[in-house]
């Protein structure tokens, strides 16, 4: 693995979002070596709050996120190179291809789209579209199943809440009894 030195990441919490590196982190790229010094502040992976369920702020990619933060903040390379190095680090850390693509597309989006015009948005579309579809398909499927579950388990609204609870319990008991009868019948 191209991360050199100690494998453990040692950090100190600064506030609810930022962490201070307590041990240096070194990454050897194809032609350069990048040293993240003790005291560097990071937020790990900068994931928007609604997407934390999909990509938590830290995980197998934490080292890559710290080095990427350092490369973007201190600019030893330009932003597109920093993003490319980030994608390579994600692969080396064992991050899956779909998650790697989403994380790389997100950092490219953050780096390129601030102050971008229509032309830049159109050029970025082929990168962003697969990531959006990857997020949209599971979201739509989950939403559909939740809606079906709600429709199938809903009792009439004109029944008082206490009675709805009782009838729901009775329906569950009836379903369990039917399942037990089926199991006995199949023996």
C-alpha atoms as a printed R data frame, in Angstrom:
    type eleno elety resid chain resno       x       y       z
1   ATOM     1    CA   UNK     A     1   0.000   0.000   0.000
2   ATOM     2    CA   UNK     A     2   1.420   3.426  -0.925
3   ATOM     3    CA   UNK     A     3   0.597   4.943   2.472
4   ATOM     4    CA   UNK     A     4   3.864   4.970   4.362
5   ATOM     5    CA   UNK     A     5   4.489   4.667   8.079
6   ATOM     6    CA   UNK     A     6   2.020   3.823  10.813
7   ATOM     7    CA   UNK     A     7  -1.300   2.343   9.679
8   ATOM     8    CA   UNK     A     8  -3.422   3.886  12.457
9   ATOM     9    CA   UNK     A     9  -4.848   7.362  11.944
10  ATOM    10    CA   UNK     A    10  -4.392   9.382  15.116
11  ATOM    11    CA   UNK     A    11  -6.651  12.432  15.386
12  ATOM    12    CA   UNK     A    12  -8.020  14.798  18.004
13  ATOM    13    CA   UNK     A    13 -11.549  16.165  17.753
14  ATOM    14    CA   UNK     A    14 -11.539  19.958  17.362
15  ATOM    15    CA   UNK     A    15 -15.289  20.475  16.994
16  ATOM    16    CA   UNK     A    16 -18.340  18.619  15.654
17  ATOM    17    CA   UNK     A    17 -16.926  18.572  12.117
18  ATOM    18    CA   UNK     A    18 -13.137  19.035  12.166
19  ATOM    19    CA   UNK     A    19 -10.329  16.825  13.426
20  ATOM    20    CA   UNK     A    20  -6.627  17.567  14.017
21  ATOM    21    CA   UNK     A    21  -4.064  15.030  12.809
22  ATOM    22    CA   UNK     A    22  -1.859  13.861  15.714
23  ATOM    23    CA   UNK     A    23   0.512  11.679  13.681
24  ATOM    24    CA   UNK     A    24   1.877  12.462  10.201
25  ATOM    25    CA   UNK     A    25   0.368  10.785   7.173
26  ATOM    26    CA   UNK     A    26   2.498  10.095   4.093
27  ATOM    27    CA   UNK     A    27   1.301   8.950   0.674
28  ATOM    28    CA   UNK     A    28   3.580   7.902  -2.172
29  ATOM    29    CA   UNK     A    29   1.951   8.645  -5.543
30  ATOM    30    CA   UNK     A    30   3.348   7.583  -8.917
31  ATOM    31    CA   UNK     A    31   5.958  10.358  -9.048
32  ATOM    32    CA   UNK     A    32   5.548  12.386  -5.831
33  ATOM    33    CA   UNK     A    33   5.414  11.836  -2.099
34  ATOM    34    CA   UNK     A    34   2.906  13.897  -0.100
35  ATOM    35    CA   UNK     A    35   3.383  14.489   3.628
36  ATOM    36    CA   UNK     A    36   0.374  15.591   5.680
37  ATOM    37    CA   UNK     A    37   1.875  17.123   8.832
38  ATOM    38    CA   UNK     A    38   0.813  16.809  12.446
39  ATOM    39    CA   UNK     A    39  -1.722  19.533  13.259
40  ATOM    40    CA   UNK     A    40  -3.455  19.492   9.869
41  ATOM    41    CA   UNK     A    41  -7.227  20.035  10.213
42  ATOM    42    CA   UNK     A    42  -9.577  17.781   8.252
43  ATOM    43    CA   UNK     A    43 -13.265  16.964   8.129
44  ATOM    44    CA   UNK     A    44 -12.494  13.508   6.687
45  ATOM    45    CA   UNK     A    45 -14.831  12.931   3.711
46  ATOM    46    CA   UNK     A    46 -16.909  16.057   3.070
47  ATOM    47    CA   UNK     A    47 -20.214  14.266   2.605
48  ATOM    48    CA   UNK     A    48 -23.464  16.285   2.534
49  ATOM    49    CA   UNK     A    49 -25.705  15.349   5.454
50  ATOM    50    CA   UNK     A    50 -28.492  13.735   3.313
51  ATOM    51    CA   UNK     A    51 -25.964  11.277   1.818
52  ATOM    52    CA   UNK     A    52 -24.222  10.154   5.013
53  ATOM    53    CA   UNK     A    53 -26.391   6.993   5.014
54  ATOM    54    CA   UNK     A    54 -24.693   6.018   1.742
55  ATOM    55    CA   UNK     A    55 -21.161   7.288   2.341
56  ATOM    56    CA   UNK     A    56 -20.250   7.975   5.971
57  ATOM    57    CA   UNK     A    57 -17.659  10.689   6.721
58  ATOM    58    CA   UNK     A    58 -15.029   8.059   7.520
59  ATOM    59    CA   UNK     A    59 -14.331   4.484   6.559
60  ATOM    60    CA   UNK     A    60 -11.839   2.572   4.423
61  ATOM    61    CA   UNK     A    61 -11.246   5.825   2.519
62  ATOM    62    CA   UNK     A    62 -10.360   8.043   5.517
63  ATOM    63    CA   UNK     A    63  -6.644   8.267   4.639
64  ATOM    64    CA   UNK     A    64  -7.502   9.187   1.056
65  ATOM    65    CA   UNK     A    65  -9.914  11.876   2.262
66  ATOM    66    CA   UNK     A    66  -7.299  13.415   4.569
67  ATOM    67    CA   UNK     A    67  -4.636  13.500   1.848
68  ATOM    68    CA   UNK     A    68  -7.170  14.951  -0.619
69  ATOM    69    CA   UNK     A    69  -8.098  17.697   1.875
70  ATOM    70    CA   UNK     A    70  -4.393  18.491   2.241
71  ATOM    71    CA   UNK     A    71  -3.783  18.546  -1.529
72  ATOM    72    CA   UNK     A    72  -6.743  20.888  -2.079
73  ATOM    73    CA   UNK     A    73  -5.849  23.225   0.782
74  ATOM    74    CA   UNK     A    74  -2.087  23.480   0.233
75  ATOM    75    CA   UNK     A    75  -2.122  23.052  -3.578
76  ATOM    76    CA   UNK     A    76   1.120  21.160  -4.234
77  ATOM    77    CA   UNK     A    77  -0.771  19.959  -7.366
78  ATOM    78    CA   UNK     A    78  -3.723  21.471  -9.244
79  ATOM    79    CA   UNK     A    79  -7.289  20.509  -8.315
80  ATOM    80    CA   UNK     A    80  -7.878  18.043 -11.158
81  ATOM    81    CA   UNK     A    81  -4.644  16.198 -10.283
82  ATOM    82    CA   UNK     A    82  -5.655  16.160  -6.591
83  ATOM    83    CA   UNK     A    83  -8.994  14.618  -7.596
84  ATOM    84    CA   UNK     A    84  -7.252  12.022  -9.778
85  ATOM    85    CA   UNK     A    85  -4.867  11.110  -6.963
86  ATOM    86    CA   UNK     A    86  -7.921  10.833  -4.680
87  ATOM    87    CA   UNK     A    87  -9.554   8.339  -7.048
88  ATOM    88    CA   UNK     A    88  -6.349   6.281  -7.217
89  ATOM    89    CA   UNK     A    89  -6.058   6.308  -3.399
90  ATOM    90    CA   UNK     A    90  -9.687   5.138  -3.123
91  ATOM    91    CA   UNK     A    91  -8.908   2.177  -5.390
92  ATOM    92    CA   UNK     A    92  -5.771   1.365  -3.378
93  ATOM    93    CA   UNK     A    93  -7.815   1.504  -0.146
94  ATOM    94    CA   UNK     A    94 -10.202  -1.123  -1.532
95  ATOM    95    CA   UNK     A    95 -13.234   1.132  -2.059
96  ATOM    96    CA   UNK     A    96 -15.778  -0.437  -4.445
97  ATOM    97    CA   UNK     A    97 -16.010   0.897  -7.998
98  ATOM    98    CA   UNK     A    98 -19.523   2.450  -7.641
99  ATOM    99    CA   UNK     A    99 -18.632   4.174  -4.372
100 ATOM   100    CA   UNK     A   100 -15.278   5.276  -5.816
101 ATOM   101    CA   UNK     A   101 -17.058   6.775  -8.848
102 ATOM   102    CA   UNK     A   102 -19.559   8.661  -6.665
103 ATOM   103    CA   UNK     A   103 -16.875  10.047  -4.368
104 ATOM   104    CA   UNK     A   104 -14.670  11.099  -7.279
105 ATOM   105    CA   UNK     A   105 -17.632  12.685  -9.113
106 ATOM   106    CA   UNK     A   106 -18.524  14.593  -5.935
107 ATOM   107    CA   UNK     A   107 -15.036  16.077  -5.517
108 ATOM   108    CA   UNK     A   108 -14.883  16.917  -9.230
109 ATOM   109    CA   UNK     A   109 -18.274  18.583  -8.885
110 ATOM   110    CA   UNK     A   110 -17.120  20.580  -5.870
111 ATOM   111    CA   UNK     A   111 -13.893  21.636  -7.558
112 ATOM   112    CA   UNK     A   112 -15.171  22.444 -11.028
113 ATOM   113    CA   UNK     A   113 -18.654  23.758 -10.558
114 ATOM   114    CA   UNK     A   114 -18.044  26.705  -8.257
115 ATOM   115    CA   UNK     A   115 -18.544  29.650 -10.605
116 ATOM   116    CA   UNK     A   116 -19.038  27.389 -13.644
117 ATOM   117    CA   UNK     A   117 -20.989  28.419 -16.706
118 ATOM   118    CA   UNK     A   118 -23.376  26.457 -18.913
119 ATOM   119    CA   UNK     A   119 -20.549  24.931 -20.978
120 ATOM   120    CA   UNK     A   120 -18.837  23.500 -17.883
121 ATOM   121    CA   UNK     A   121 -22.143  22.101 -16.606
122 ATOM   122    CA   UNK     A   122 -22.751  20.351 -19.937
123 ATOM   123    CA   UNK     A   123 -19.225  18.915 -19.957
124 ATOM   124    CA   UNK     A   124 -19.685  17.607 -16.427
125 ATOM   125    CA   UNK     A   125 -22.998  15.877 -17.196
126 ATOM   126    CA   UNK     A   126 -21.438  12.573 -18.449
127 ATOM   127    CA   UNK     A   127 -19.552  12.291 -15.144
128 ATOM   128    CA   UNK     A   128 -22.466  13.200 -12.882
129 ATOM   129    CA   UNK     A   129 -25.245  11.229 -14.603
130 ATOM   130    CA   UNK     A   130 -24.059   7.718 -13.576
131 ATOM   131    CA   UNK     A   131 -23.633   8.864  -9.970
132 ATOM   132    CA   UNK     A   132 -27.112  10.435  -9.912
133 ATOM   133    CA   UNK     A   133 -28.667   7.290 -11.411
134 ATOM   134    CA   UNK     A   134 -26.809   5.145  -8.888
135 ATOM   135    CA   UNK     A   135 -28.433   7.195  -6.111
136 ATOM   136    CA   UNK     A   136 -31.855   7.614  -7.722
137 ATOM   137    CA   UNK     A   137 -32.628   3.969  -8.518
138 ATOM   138    CA   UNK     A   138 -32.317   2.626  -4.934
139 ATOM   139    CA   UNK     A   139 -34.117   5.703  -3.606
140 ATOM   140    CA   UNK     A   140 -37.071   5.136  -5.950
141 ATOM   141    CA   UNK     A   141 -37.221   1.406  -5.194
142 ATOM   142    CA   UNK     A   142 -37.129   2.040  -1.426
143 ATOM   143    CA   UNK     A   143 -39.816   4.702  -1.743
144 ATOM   144    CA   UNK     A   144 -42.048   2.388  -3.773
145 ATOM   145    CA   UNK     A   145 -41.735  -0.460  -1.247
146 ATOM   146    CA   UNK     A   146 -42.404   1.884   1.674
147 ATOM   147    CA   UNK     A   147 -45.498   3.195  -0.087
148 ATOM   148    CA   UNK     A   148 -46.723  -0.353  -0.822
149 ATOM   149    CA   UNK     A   149 -46.063  -1.396   2.775
150 ATOM   150    CA   UNK     A   150 -47.987   1.606   4.046
151 ATOM   151    CA   UNK     A   151 -50.945   0.941   1.724
152 ATOM   152    CA   UNK     A   152 -51.047  -2.769   2.534
153 ATOM   153    CA   UNK     A   153 -50.890  -2.311   6.308
154 ATOM   154    CA   UNK     A   154 -53.153   0.706   6.636
155 ATOM   155    CA   UNK     A   155 -56.488   0.278   8.395
156 ATOM   156    CA   UNK     A   156 -59.469   2.555   7.688
157 ATOM   157    CA   UNK     A   157 -58.949   6.082   9.079
158 ATOM   158    CA   UNK     A   158 -62.427   6.344  10.643
159 ATOM   159    CA   UNK     A   159 -61.566   3.679  13.246
160 ATOM   160    CA   UNK     A   160 -60.270   5.161  16.542
161 ATOM   161    CA   UNK     A   161 -56.533   4.792  17.132
162 ATOM   162    CA   UNK     A   162 -56.942   2.312  20.005
163 ATOM   163    CA   UNK     A   163 -59.167   0.083  17.896
164 ATOM   164    CA   UNK     A   164 -56.776   0.339  14.914
165 ATOM   165    CA   UNK     A   165 -53.958  -0.868  17.160
166 ATOM   166    CA   UNK     A   166 -56.111  -3.740  18.413
167 ATOM   167    CA   UNK     A   167 -57.205  -4.684  14.899
168 ATOM   168    CA   UNK     A   168 -53.614  -4.470  13.672
169 ATOM   169    CA   UNK     A   169 -52.578  -6.843  16.459
170 ATOM   170    CA   UNK     A   170 -55.482  -9.179  15.604
171 ATOM   171    CA   UNK     A   171 -54.515  -9.150  11.918
172 ATOM   172    CA   UNK     A   172 -50.908 -10.002  12.821
173 ATOM   173    CA   UNK     A   173 -52.103 -12.824  15.105
174 ATOM   174    CA   UNK     A   174 -54.399 -14.152  12.368
175 ATOM   175    CA   UNK     A   175 -51.519 -14.107   9.874
176 ATOM   176    CA   UNK     A   176 -49.293 -15.989  12.339
177 ATOM   177    CA   UNK     A   177 -52.030 -18.553  12.973
178 ATOM   178    CA   UNK     A   178 -52.539 -19.075   9.238
179 ATOM   179    CA   UNK     A   179 -48.789 -19.538   8.772
180 ATOM   180    CA   UNK     A   180 -48.689 -22.083  11.621
181 ATOM   181    CA   UNK     A   181 -51.592 -24.023  10.070
182 ATOM   182    CA   UNK     A   182 -49.784 -24.021   6.711
183 ATOM   183    CA   UNK     A   183 -46.603 -25.375   8.334
184 ATOM   184    CA   UNK     A   184 -48.531 -28.165  10.109
185 ATOM   185    CA   UNK     A   185 -50.402 -29.016   6.908
186 ATOM   186    CA   UNK     A   186 -47.141 -29.381   4.955
187 ATOM   187    CA   UNK     A   187 -45.592 -31.827   7.461
